[in-house]
Amino acid sequence: MPLLHAIVLGIVQGLTEFLPISSSGHLIVVPWLFGWNDLEDPSIKKAFDVALHIGTLVAVLAYFWSDLLGYVRKGIRALWDAEARATFEGRMAWLLVLSAVPAAIVGALFEDFIDEQLGRIPLIALSLILFGLLLWWADTLPQRRHVADFRAKQSLLTGAAQVLALNPGTSRSGITITANRMQGFDRDAAARISFLMSLPVTLGAIVFKVGKLVVEGIPDGLLAAMIAGVITSAVAGWVAVWGTLHLVRTHSFAPFVVYRIALGVGLLLVWGLGWR
């Protein structure tokens, strides 16, 4: 894989993992538009995917470091200490773990189906449009809840919605923000919870895929591209988290909806007219 391609895809992954516009969809669309075939080899695709997910995991850890330390400390103590379980940090730690269960189960059971049947350009385009419109509708609903109001019910409902993100074009952050807004969380809380929810599901995916990578080994000549992917996705991911949280404090998610619809319509035109 050329280093330039790795850098571009790392930036794409970092930005689109946290902006509600679909990272998996963009990682299919960008190579398709430019005619790159770097990820057509399954072994290269899996190895580079691990690198990109490590980068986005680093981004979330770096941004929420101080919060996460409290979650981990109180979350571990909550295993035996009732007082720790009653704290916001102790409760939140296990709610984030709980939110990852639905996607983890479905992803593990249907991995081959997802890889083989989903990810087609028309489906990505339609998903961008339809789930973009759903985000727009959810964003018009009343705001009444904050992060402290996140409970087991909300964790399971948003976690169940996260399953839909296994379809490229849906967007993990987009569908979880949508689910949170539908449950009445304000924009800042909806985005913050969504980003924190990426931690257990991303970590789980890394552990699952690293196991296979250890067995199969890193493809020849890919190490430099993987390092570039980790660095660029981490930097771009941190910028995306910071930028989104600052934006939604004063603005709606409308700009992301407009982008999703425009991209979806554009992709349908390019595909339908046979330009690619």
C-alpha angles and dihedrals in degrees: 000000000000113000091235091058090050092051093048093048091046091055091046092051094047095050099039096044090069104023106079094247105095124266095202090051093050092047088059097039099048096055089041093054094046095041094241116159098185094116098044090094105082093215092053092045093052094046095047090045089059090053093050093049092049088054095052090045089055090050094056093043091051095048098043097032098126093045092047093053089059092046093051095046096046093037092058092044090049089070089076107005118080092195091057090049089055094056123093092240095049092048095044093053093061095038089059090051090048091052091060096055100084095050092042093054096044093042093052094045097045103031094123094046091050092049095045105035106030130058099063114148097241091049092048091050094049091046091052090053100041098043089042089058090047090053090050091052094046090049090061093059122105118276117226109134133078133195091273089062092063108119139165093278092054091043093055095043094049090042090053090051088052088066088071089063089071083081108081109240096035096086122221094226091041097054094042091049088048092050091048092049090049087056091054103259116149117246097261092049093045092053095040093051090046092053093047089049089060090068102072095036093047093045090049092050091049093050091047094049097039088059089060092042092055090053096044098034130221112299114251115274095010100102096087091048091049092052090049090049093052093050098044095043090049094051094042091045093054090050091049093051093046094044096047094049091049093046099050093052088073106014140048128244089257096113090059091048091052091049092050093050094045092049093045093051091045092052092050090052094047092047096041094049092046095239088140 
